[in-house]
Amino acid sequence: MFTDTHCHLNRLNLEKYNGELTGAIDAMKEANVTRAMAIMCDFAEYDTIYDIVQSYSSDSLTLGMSVGIHPCEDLDVLKSATVERLVDMAAADHVWAIGETGLDYYWSEENKKEQQASLARHIHASQTLKKPLVIHTREAKYDTIDILKAEKAEHGIIHCFTEDWETAKQALDLGFYISFSGIVSFKSAQSLREAALQVPLDRLLIETDSPYLAPVPKRGKPNEPAYVPYVASCLAELLNKSQEEIGQLTAKNFENLLAQYV
């Protein structure tokens, strides 16, 4: 029932599972997580993520992946993300989206121009393949929205959303979906919860961004896709829905996103 739209399956902390990814996969199934998108941040990760997707997809768990370069990668890696290379690597059916791409000025302001150029190239690859973008933005909301508008991006996810309603509204107006992570469950995230209340139900998504940002009541522990129901529970409380309703509607929203240009 639950869909984790953003997880780093190749980076999970597997200590509790004796180092075996099978344990985390079994935990997903036990938590009724039936679909997840494994996110790529560097070309060097492609083969590992592909092997995970191929090895662990089953009748009870559908796995796909993204292809893209995270904005915090070093300059040479950012420059290596040409439109042609992205399109070539992302053309196959097991690749559901382009990204994680975007802008991150929190960690680095020195390479703003190359981050922006990389984002534009990812947008062009998305448009060529008609596959959604996975957008990361941190302390760069104005430039992110400006570039999405300038390059006519209209299909994708603002992942791990942490901004205000004004930013969400601009992304929604472009055609994007808004994905909430465990941050929405943090006591300090009142303004984020207020934004979540205004996102249309048909544009709402949930994610773990695991192994990062575990939701309450698992905060402070390594995150994993099996915890995405806790994100659903937080939104359910906010929106006066059941956890099951949030799980079902966000799963349907993700299906609609993937099918938008099919």
Summary of the structure (lengths in Angstrom):
residues: 262
radius of gyration: 16.9
end to end distance: 22.6
largest distance: 47.7
contacts: 927
relative contact order: 0.15
helix: 49%
strand: 17%
